[in-house]
Amino acid sequence: MRLTSPSLARLRTATPVGAAHAMALLATLGCGPAVSLDEPHAAGSSGTSTGAGPFGVPMTLADEGVTQGSDDSGLPDVPGVKLDVAPDIPLPPGSCPPDCQFELGLAWAYDGFGAAPLEPEDRVAVIVEPGGSITVAEQRQGQLELARLSEHGQEQWTMPLALPCDPCRLVDLGLHPSGDLLIAGWGIDATGTPVALAARVELGGPQVLWATSTALATDAGITPRAGSLVVHDASLSFQPVIEASTTTGIEQLELFAYESTDGGLLYVVPVTTGLASGAAPPPLATYNAFDTLVVTHPAWTGAEFLSGTVSWVSKGVGVLENTSRIEPSLHLAAASDGRVLTLGQTTGEQQSLLYLDSGEQLEPDQWEIVYVLPTVTSSAPALAVDGYGHAHVVARTATGRPGREDGVALEVLRWSDEGSLIWKVSLPSELDPVDQPISLAFGPDGTLVLGGFVGGARHVEQRVPGCICG
């Protein structure tokens, strides 16, 4: 099911709303002066040989939005909310009843020290541990530092990371079943060679258990890069990488398999090859609810347009399905019902188009949202999926013109598992304009944890969804 067509001829755009404003026509939910919206969420190069890996494919062993009015269903739209329910059916979780206003209240805010100049590639990433503590990774001028916060935002420790790359580019954070932090990225080593970066940190120490860099092959027009680190089981993790192939102008997508105890590279699984994609976003991977590995990567449509591909890779079978995307995915997230969601973006002078896609292995194109975001910025949005399978997208927006911004805000949007916009809210913001200005994770009871830079210092805050009634 395609909710909006990617064709601009059929594009429907959503009108912006003010801060803390989202209303619904229907509800059976009772509401006091301030009510939480949701129930607690569910836990959000030398000699080589060839054999078969966990996926049953050859491997190389290593010895080193909408307009006001009506939508297609004939149901009315209300500013800030698009309904897909009949009058006698309750709204989805997260909606406010009549005469109530939606809000994202600020529970707490944390700011680190220092305000050194930022580079466009600098970023802050947050991840919430099962107990509610928050780990913050700060990439600044090619170096990484970790901080750990309590569930209430108090700093517990900070630790600079000595990693085998300079500069290092952070791509993703993950959690090992033991509770250790997994860090994934890419960079340049001491010899000037592009490398894939993977590391494991014991947060209770804290201490770096291991950090490894693996050289990536280069060629003209190819930017080697690595993506997220995904846990296969307690002893094995995979990382998608892009590097040069043996054919000029052709890059290859592979999976690096790491031993989780010491970070040793065990083998390499080839996935696919394609024309060089330059500096397009790195590949990303996640497991869906059915233990199928899902990988997103850039790909060319014909020889004109750089788009993206989602590949489902199954143990014992190999690649099961490839699905095209309009843009290379900036983010990939898995829902508990087996779906995966991707988020891509096309930027213009006065607006960005966000492409939010939902699919699963047997139905890879369930629905697609094309959302118009008025903004003069070209920064990347953030994506996370909650325990209901609802997609949350946060984007930094601004009016004015690039380099002379005003009206900076965070646009926060929530879509149901069927692709209906549940709410959206605009929050005044002072986040700095780096390429990836915002990170999003879910805290206890459906709270939102946001990370970024404010005034050059790392900043984390927790927001609580709720309804103000009466």
C-alpha positions as CSV (number, residue, x, y, z in Angstrom):
1,M,0.0,0.0,0.0
2,R,1.5,3.3,-1.0
3,L,0.0,6.2,1.0
4,T,1.5,8.9,-1.1
5,S,3.1,8.7,-4.5
6,P,6.7,9.8,-4.9
7,S,5.6,11.5,-8.1
8,L,5.4,15.2,-7.4
9,A,2.2,15.3,-9.5
10,R,0.4,13.4,-6.7
11,L,2.4,14.8,-3.8
12,R,0.3,15.9,-0.8
13,T,2.0,18.1,1.8
14,A,1.3,18.4,5.5
15,T,0.7,21.9,6.8
16,P,2.9,22.9,9.8
17,V,1.4,23.4,13.2
18,G,2.5,25.4,16.2
19,A,4.3,24.1,19.3
20,A,2.3,21.8,21.5
21,H,-0.7,21.7,19.1
22,A,-2.2,18.4,17.9
23,M,-6.0,17.7,18.1
24,A,-8.2,14.7,17.3
25,L,-11.9,14.5,16.3
26,L,-12.5,11.3,18.2
27,A,-11.4,9.5,21.4
28,T,-12.6,7.2,24.1
29,L,-9.7,8.1,26.3
30,G,-10.4,10.0,29.6
31,C,-8.1,12.8,30.4
32,G,-7.2,14.9,33.5
33,P,-5.2,18.1,33.6
34,A,-2.1,16.3,32.3
35,V,-2.1,12.7,31.0
36,S,0.6,10.5,29.6
37,L,-0.3,9.2,26.2
38,D,1.1,5.7,26.1
39,E,1.5,2.6,28.2
40,P,5.1,1.6,28.9
41,H,6.9,0.5,25.8
42,A,8.5,-2.8,25.0
43,A,12.3,-2.9,25.2
44,G,12.6,-0.4,22.1
45,S,43.8,-8.8,2.6
46,S,46.4,-11.4,2.3
47,G,45.9,-15.2,1.8
48,T,42.3,-16.0,1.8
49,S,40.0,-19.0,1.5
50,T,36.3,-19.4,0.7
51,G,33.6,-21.3,2.5
52,A,30.0,-20.9,3.7
53,G,29.0,-18.5,6.5
54,P,25.9,-18.2,8.6
55,F,23.9,-17.0,5.7
56,G,24.8,-19.9,3.4
57,V,26.4,-17.6,0.9
58,P,30.1,-17.5,-0.2
59,M,32.4,-15.9,2.3
60,T,36.1,-14.9,2.4
61,L,38.0,-15.9,5.5
62,A,40.3,-13.2,6.9
63,D,43.6,-14.2,8.3
64,E,44.4,-10.9,9.8
65,G,2.8,14.9,3.8
66,V,-1.0,16.0,3.2
67,T,-2.9,19.3,2.3
68,Q,-5.9,20.5,4.4
69,G,-9.2,19.0,3.3
70,S,-9.8,15.3,2.7
71,D,-7.4,12.4,2.1
72,D,-7.9,9.6,-0.3
73,S,-10.2,7.8,2.1
74,G,-12.7,10.6,2.2
75,L,-12.1,11.2,5.9
76,P,-11.5,14.8,7.0
77,D,-8.0,16.0,8.0
78,V,-7.5,18.2,11.1
79,P,-4.3,20.4,11.2
80,G,-1.7,18.2,12.8
81,V,-3.6,15.0,12.6
82,K,-4.5,12.7,9.7
83,L,-7.2,10.2,10.7
84,D,-7.7,6.7,9.2
85,V,-10.4,5.5,11.6
86,A,-14.2,5.4,11.6
87,P,-16.1,7.6,14.1
88,D,-16.8,4.7,16.5
89,I,-13.2,3.4,16.7
90,P,-10.7,4.8,19.2
91,L,-7.7,6.8,18.0
92,P,-4.3,5.0,18.0
93,P,-2.1,5.1,21.1
94,G,-0.6,8.5,21.5
95,S,-3.5,10.7,20.4
96,C,-5.3,13.2,22.6
97,P,-9.0,13.4,23.1
98,P,-11.2,16.4,22.1
99,D,-10.5,19.7,23.9
100,C,-7.0,18.6,24.7
101,Q,-3.7,19.8,23.5
102,F,-0.7,17.5,22.8
103,E,2.6,18.4,24.3
104,L,6.2,17.1,24.6
105,G,7.0,18.4,28.1
106,L,10.7,18.8,29.1
107,A,11.6,16.4,31.9
108,W,15.3,17.4,32.2
109,A,18.2,18.7,30.1
110,Y,21.9,18.0,30.4
111,D,24.7,20.0,28.9
112,G,28.4,19.0,28.7
113,F,31.3,21.4,29.2
114,G,33.3,23.2,26.5
115,A,32.3,24.9,23.3
116,A,35.1,24.2,20.9
117,P,34.4,25.0,17.2
118,L,32.4,22.3,15.4
119,E,33.0,20.7,12.1
120,P,30.0,19.8,9.9
121,E,30.7,16.1,10.4
122,D,30.6,16.4,14.2
123,R,27.7,14.8,16.0
124,V,26.2,13.5,19.2
125,A,24.5,10.1,19.4
126,V,22.4,8.7,22.3
127,I,21.3,5.2,23.3
128,V,19.2,4.2,26.2
129,E,20.2,1.1,28.2
130,P,17.5,-1.3,29.5
131,G,17.8,0.1,33.0
132,G,17.2,3.6,31.8
133,S,20.7,5.0,31.9
134,I,21.8,6.9,28.8
135,T,25.1,6.6,27.0
136,V,26.1,9.6,24.9
137,A,28.8,9.5,22.2
138,E,30.3,12.8,21.0
139,Q,32.3,13.0,17.8
140,R,34.2,16.2,17.7
141,Q,36.9,17.0,15.2
142,G,37.4,13.3,14.4
143,Q,37.8,12.2,18.0
144,L,35.2,10.4,20.1
145,E,34.3,10.7,23.8
146,L,31.6,8.9,25.8
147,A,29.5,10.1,28.7
148,R,27.0,8.2,30.8
149,L,24.0,9.8,32.3
150,S,21.5,8.4,34.9
151,E,17.9,8.0,33.8
152,H,17.3,11.5,35.4
153,G,20.1,13.1,33.4
154,Q,22.9,13.3,35.9
155,E,26.4,12.7,34.5
156,Q,28.0,9.6,36.0
157,W,31.3,9.6,34.0
158,T,33.0,10.7,30.8
159,M,35.7,8.9,28.9
160,P,37.7,9.9,25.8
161,L,38.2,6.9,23.4
162,A,41.5,6.0,22.0
163,L,40.5,4.5,18.7
164,P,42.6,3.2,15.7
165,C,41.5,6.0,13.4
166,D,42.0,9.7,13.0
167,P,39.6,11.1,12.0
168,C,37.0,8.7,13.1
169,R,33.4,9.0,11.9
170,L,30.7,7.6,14.1
171,V,27.8,5.9,12.3
172,D,25.9,4.0,15.0
173,L,25.7,2.8,18.6
174,G,24.3,-0.6,19.7
175,L,24.1,-2.8,22.7
176,H,25.6,-6.3,23.1
177,P,23.4,-8.8,25.0
178,S,25.8,-8.4,27.9
179,G,24.9,-4.7,28.1
180,D,28.2,-3.5,26.7
181,L,28.2,-0.7,24.2
182,L,29.0,-1.4,20.5
183,I,30.4,1.4,18.4
184,A,30.4,1.4,14.6
185,G,31.9,3.7,12.1
186,W,34.8,4.3,9.7
187,G,37.8,6.6,9.3
188,I,41.5,6.8,8.4
189,D,44.3,4.9,10.1
190,A,47.8,6.0,10.9
191,T,49.0,5.0,7.4
192,G,46.3,7.1,5.7
193,T,44.2,4.1,4.7
194,P,40.4,4.1,5.0
195,V,39.2,1.6,7.6
196,A,36.1,0.1,9.0
197,L,35.8,0.8,12.8
198,A,34.2,-1.4,15.4
199,A,34.6,-1.3,19.2
200,R,33.1,-2.7,22.3
201,V,33.0,-0.8,25.6
202,E,32.1,-2.2,29.1
203,L,29.9,0.6,30.5
204,G,30.1,-0.6,34.1
205,G,33.9,0.0,34.1
206,P,34.0,1.9,32.0
207,Q,36.7,0.4,29.8
208,V,37.3,-0.3,26.2
209,L,37.3,-4.1,25.8
210,W,38.5,-3.9,22.2
211,A,38.6,-1.6,19.2
212,T,39.6,-2.7,15.7
213,S,40.1,-1.2,12.3
214,T,40.0,-3.1,9.1
215,A,41.5,-1.7,5.9
216,L,39.1,-1.0,3.0
217,A,40.1,-1.2,-0.6
218,T,40.1,2.1,-2.6
219,D,39.6,3.2,-6.2
220,A,38.9,6.4,-8.1
221,G,35.3,7.6,-7.4
222,I,34.7,5.2,-4.5
223,T,34.5,6.3,-0.9
224,P,35.1,3.3,1.3
225,R,32.9,3.4,4.4
226,A,31.3,1.1,7.0
227,G,28.0,1.0,8.7
228,S,26.3,-0.2,11.8
229,L,27.5,-3.1,14.0
230,V,24.7,-5.7,14.4
231,V,24.6,-8.5,17.0
232,H,24.0,-11.9,15.4
233,D,24.4,-13.7,18.7
234,A,26.5,-13.4,21.8
235,S,29.7,-14.3,20.0
236,L,29.2,-12.9,16.5
237,S,28.4,-9.5,15.1
238,F,28.1,-8.2,11.5
239,Q,29.0,-4.8,9.9
240,P,28.0,-3.8,6.4
241,V,30.8,-2.1,4.5
242,I,31.4,-0.6,1.0
243,E,34.8,-0.8,-0.6
244,A,36.4,-1.0,-4.1
245,S,36.1,-4.2,-6.0
246,T,38.7,-5.6,-8.5
247,T,36.8,-3.8,-11.3
248,T,37.4,-0.1,-11.8
249,G,34.3,2.0,-11.0
250,I,32.5,-0.9,-9.3
251,E,32.1,-1.0,-5.5
252,Q,31.1,-4.0,-3.5
253,L,28.9,-4.4,-0.5
254,E,30.0,-6.9,2.1
255,L,29.4,-8.0,5.6
256,F,32.3,-8.1,8.0
257,A,31.9,-10.8,10.7
258,Y,33.6,-10.0,14.1
259,E,34.2,-12.3,17.0
260,S,32.6,-10.5,19.9
261,T,35.2,-11.4,22.6
262,D,38.2,-9.8,21.0
263,G,36.9,-8.1,17.9
264,G,38.8,-10.3,15.5
265,L,37.6,-10.3,11.9
266,L,36.5,-13.9,11.2
267,Y,35.3,-13.7,7.6
268,V,33.7,-11.5,4.9
269,V,30.4,-12.2,3.3
270,P,29.9,-10.7,-0.2
271,V,26.4,-9.3,-0.7
272,T,26.3,-7.4,-4.0
273,T,28.2,-5.0,-6.4
274,G,27.3,-1.8,-8.2
275,L,28.4,1.4,-9.7
276,A,30.4,3.7,-7.5
277,S,28.1,5.7,-5.2
278,G,30.7,8.3,-4.2
279,A,30.1,9.8,-0.7
280,A,26.5,8.6,-0.4
281,P,25.3,7.5,3.1
282,P,27.0,4.4,4.5
283,P,25.2,1.0,4.5
284,L,23.1,0.1,7.5
285,A,21.9,-3.2,8.9
286,T,19.5,-4.5,11.5
287,Y,17.7,-7.8,12.3
288,N,14.0,-7.9,11.9
289,A,11.7,-9.8,14.3
290,F,12.1,-13.0,12.2
291,D,16.0,-13.1,12.4
292,T,16.4,-11.9,8.9
293,L,19.2,-9.5,8.4
294,V,18.1,-6.3,6.6
295,V,20.7,-4.2,4.9
296,T,20.2,-0.8,3.2
297,H,22.8,0.6,0.8
298,P,23.0,3.2,-2.1
299,A,22.4,2.0,-5.6
300,W,22.0,3.5,-9.1
301,T,18.6,3.5,-10.9
302,G,19.8,3.1,-14.5
303,A,22.7,5.5,-14.9
304,E,21.0,8.7,-13.9
305,F,19.7,8.7,-10.3
306,L,21.3,7.5,-7.2
307,S,18.7,5.8,-5.1
308,G,18.8,3.1,-2.4
309,T,18.2,-0.6,-2.0
310,V,17.0,-2.7,0.9
311,S,18.2,-6.3,0.9
312,W,16.8,-9.1,3.0
313,V,19.6,-11.6,3.8
314,S,18.6,-14.9,5.3
315,K,20.6,-17.5,7.1
316,G,21.3,-20.5,4.9
317,V,19.7,-18.9,1.8
318,G,21.4,-15.6,1.0
319,V,19.7,-12.6,-0.4
320,L,16.0,-13.2,-0.5
321,E,14.7,-9.9,-1.8
322,N,15.9,-6.5,-3.0
323,T,13.6,-3.5,-2.9
324,S,14.4,-0.1,-4.4
325,R,14.1,3.2,-2.5
326,I,13.9,6.7,-3.9
327,E,16.9,7.9,-1.8
328,P,19.7,6.2,-0.1
329,S,18.5,5.5,3.5
330,L,19.8,7.8,6.2
331,H,18.2,5.6,8.9
332,L,16.9,2.0,9.3
333,A,14.8,0.7,12.2
334,A,13.0,-2.6,12.9
335,A,9.6,-2.9,14.5
336,S,8.5,-5.8,16.7
337,D,6.0,-7.1,14.1
338,G,8.7,-7.9,11.5
339,R,8.5,-4.7,9.5
340,V,11.5,-2.5,8.8
341,L,11.4,1.2,8.2
342,T,13.8,3.4,6.2
343,L,14.1,7.1,6.1
344,G,15.6,9.0,3.2
345,Q,15.7,12.7,2.3
346,T,16.0,15.0,-0.7
347,T,16.9,18.6,0.1
348,G,16.1,21.9,-1.7
349,E,16.5,25.6,-1.1
350,Q,13.3,26.1,0.9
351,Q,12.2,22.5,1.8
352,S,13.2,18.9,2.3
353,L,11.3,15.9,1.2
354,L,11.3,13.0,3.7
355,Y,10.8,9.5,2.4
356,L,9.5,7.1,5.1
357,D,9.0,3.5,3.9
358,S,7.7,0.5,5.7
359,G,8.0,-3.1,4.5
360,E,8.7,-6.7,5.4
361,Q,10.3,-9.6,3.6
362,L,7.1,-10.9,2.0
363,E,5.6,-7.4,1.5
364,P,8.6,-5.1,1.1
365,D,6.5,-2.1,-0.1
366,Q,3.7,-1.9,2.4
367,W,3.5,1.9,2.4
368,E,5.5,5.0,1.7
369,I,5.1,8.5,3.1
370,V,6.5,11.5,1.2
371,Y,6.5,14.4,3.7
372,V,7.3,18.0,2.8
373,L,9.3,19.8,5.5
374,P,9.6,23.5,5.0
375,T,13.1,24.5,5.9
376,V,16.2,26.2,4.6
377,T,18.5,23.6,6.1
378,S,19.8,20.4,4.6
379,S,20.6,18.6,7.8
380,A,19.6,15.0,8.3
381,P,16.6,13.9,10.3
382,A,16.5,11.2,12.9
383,L,14.3,8.0,13.1
384,A,13.3,5.6,15.8
385,V,10.5,3.1,16.2
386,D,8.7,2.6,19.5
387,G,7.1,-0.5,21.1
388,Y,3.9,0.0,19.1
389,G,5.7,-0.1,15.8
390,H,5.1,3.7,15.4
391,A,7.8,5.7,13.6
392,H,9.1,8.9,15.2
393,V,11.0,11.3,13.0
394,V,12.7,14.4,14.4
395,A,14.2,17.1,12.1
396,R,16.0,20.4,12.8
397,T,14.3,23.1,10.7
398,A,14.9,26.8,10.2
399,T,13.6,29.8,8.3
400,G,15.6,32.7,6.8
401,R,18.5,31.5,4.6
402,P,21.4,29.1,4.9
403,G,24.1,30.7,7.1
404,R,21.7,33.3,8.4
405,E,19.0,31.2,10.0
406,D,16.3,32.2,12.3
407,G,13.2,30.4,13.6
408,V,15.2,27.3,14.4
409,A,12.9,24.5,15.6
410,L,12.6,20.7,16.0
411,E,9.8,19.2,14.1
412,V,8.8,15.9,15.8
413,L,6.3,13.6,14.0
414,R,4.8,10.3,14.9
415,W,3.2,7.9,12.4
416,S,1.2,4.8,13.2
417,D,2.2,1.3,12.1
418,E,-0.2,1.7,9.2
419,G,1.3,5.0,8.1
420,S,-1.2,7.5,9.5
421,L,0.2,10.7,11.0
422,I,-0.8,10.6,14.7
423,W,0.7,13.9,15.8
424,K,3.3,16.4,15.1
425,V,4.7,19.2,17.2
426,S,7.2,22.0,16.7
427,L,9.7,22.8,19.5
428,P,11.8,25.9,19.6
429,S,15.4,24.8,19.5
430,E,19.0,26.1,19.8
431,L,20.6,23.0,18.3
432,D,23.7,23.8,16.2
433,P,23.6,23.3,12.4
434,V,25.9,20.3,11.9
435,D,25.1,17.7,9.2
436,Q,23.5,15.4,11.7
437,P,22.1,17.7,14.3
438,I,19.8,15.4,16.2
439,S,19.8,11.9,17.7
440,L,16.7,10.1,19.0
441,A,16.1,7.2,21.4
442,F,13.2,6.1,23.6
443,G,13.5,6.2,27.3
444,P,11.2,4.5,29.9
445,D,7.5,4.7,29.5
446,G,7.7,6.1,25.9
447,T,9.7,9.2,26.7
448,L,11.9,10.7,24.0
449,V,15.6,11.2,24.6
450,L,17.2,13.8,22.2
451,G,20.8,14.5,21.7
452,G,22.8,17.2,19.8
453,F,25.0,20.2,20.2
454,V,23.9,23.5,21.7
455,G,26.4,26.4,21.7
456,G,29.1,23.9,20.7
457,A,28.6,21.7,23.8
458,R,26.9,18.3,23.8
459,H,23.3,18.5,24.9
460,V,20.8,15.8,25.9
461,E,17.2,16.2,27.0
462,Q,14.2,14.0,27.8
463,R,10.7,14.8,26.6
464,V,7.5,13.4,27.9
465,P,4.5,13.0,25.6
466,G,1.2,14.1,27.2
467,C,-2.2,15.8,26.9
468,I,-3.1,19.0,28.5
469,C,-6.9,19.0,29.1
470,G,-9.5,21.1,30.7
